């Protein structure tokens, strides 16, 4: 059964109200049109995988072409990959090149053709292709906000032809590039200008030149515009034709394959004649690398290569490594070129003694592939995902691998490629982190600890002096209840005043002593609910301090009274107080619930935390005054699991 493009049904206008017409006429995804598009783009006899993606690009699925219908039953796909892959949709997993050319024209409000029908815009592009002698695309889609065109290959191309396919695609879009034969610049520029004129007013997107590119499936809805993705040309999917890549490349590239072969033969004949006559062969044109960091690295590496010579580099077994680092530096510096151009420029330093020019070209091919991926707009997935795909080595690694000594660097006047000072200790992990934080403008640990100390004391004053609850303190500081409670837990009340006891104490207890009088006065005037005060620890005897010679020594304090019997074991007393306050708070909470009164005790953990805080406060008061907060009879040795009405507490 052959699939036909079925248009979306539209309700008659007389059945719709004026206000509801726009919403009810929204297009619906056409599954038959999707299958027709996918069957043409990826025929069922394909062995490799295609990738289907959803609206948000977070979900994708790879399947064989014959399983597409089965996958669409459970997966809502909107995009499909143009190429076929072995496993995942990445450059390294490319298996076959199914589409050798494509374009994406975004018709924006700034475009000269904005507001025109997509069929008219597609007709303008097809007329321009015909006038330039470029074969028409296999099909043209209306993507909802623009025009998509795709050229399908007559026979799927192998993955090794990706470099030539990308070069033809970039030339088709009007980009210029260097050729291996150093072709006439005027001819290359004129060709690029003519092809660039094809896209006048079309807002061509030049960032979609990577092989893992996906595009929208016909029959789906463009979620950004709410319109249906549909076929514009040809009339149906049965009329789609596949084309020969070489016919397309011969039209868009500055030189055809036949012309390149003829020029190579002429060059080889000239070189052979020069060798027979004893004349020197024309040397390769030097590559201009610029003035950046990697340009300076490349120049200094060439200085080192010239110092050693071909025999010296062969003796230390550094010829291929030297060529790799120089080519990588040229690629990172933006000098351009390819594997053969770099090999010809480095032939005097590396070629010979068993290493041929073709061997050196093969060795530099990975660097060229990385450069082509970078030129296509691809980024490396390592790190934060914004790094370049070109090899970028550090100066110290190059120095270590090439074997540049301090004496050689001083002799050749190297600046970038100098060995590290052996007497200088390497930075620790903490120092590197501190340096990164300083570069970002972040606060140091000391500043954060000092700020934490100020916030803790501010929260303490809000609790003791102002009498605010935990919720109110959190609103004033601008944090959560747990954070406010944590701030109060870092404050300790001792006999010498308020002392910050955070993870890194900035202000010592001796520095806090001048504030003791003010804090004691504030503690006498404190009011409000005691359950708002958290984080109190048992007070300890203050450490003896020696007065300054210029100060009058304080009067001797009165001898402390004997510790009462019920305070000889503070831990046991604290447990008794916690049990008492727990029972009291639970009972009050149940009574308020029966009376329909809403209290601040939200859950059991909050009530238990409040009970611990009240118990600490009561114990601190008892140790200060030597008197009991509550009679002994109120605190039983073992709390009863039931309340006064016979119901269990838990």
Secondary structure, DSSP 8 states (H G I E B T S, - for coil): ------------GGGS-TTTHHHHT-----HHHHHHHHHHHS-TT--SEEEEE-TTSS-EEEEEGGGHHHHHTT----EEESSEESSSSSGGGEEEEEEEEEEEEE--TTSTTTTS-HHHHHHHHHHHHHHHT----SEEEE-SSEEEEEEEEEEEEEGGGHHHHHHHHHHHTT-----TT---HHHHHHHHHHHHGGGTTS-B-TT--STT-EEE-TTSB-TTT--B-EEEESSSGGG---B-HHHHHHHHSSS-HHHHHHHHHHHHHHHHHHHHHT------------SSHHHHHHHHHHHHHHHHHHHHHHHTT-HHHHHHHHHHHHHHHT----HHHHHHHTHHHH-BTTB-HHHHHHHHHHHHHHHHHHHTT-EESSTTS-EESS----HHHHHHHHT--HHHHHHHT-SSS----TTS----HHHHHHHHHHHHT---HHHHHHHHHHHHHHHHHHHHTS---HHHHHHHHTS-HHHHHHHHHTEEEETTEEEE-SSS--S-HHHHGGGHHHHHHHHHH--S-GGG----------------TTS-------------GGGSSHHHHHHHHHHHHHHHHHHHHHHHHHTT---S--SHHHHHHHHHHHHHHHHHHHHHHSS-SS-GGGS-SS--SB-TTS-B--
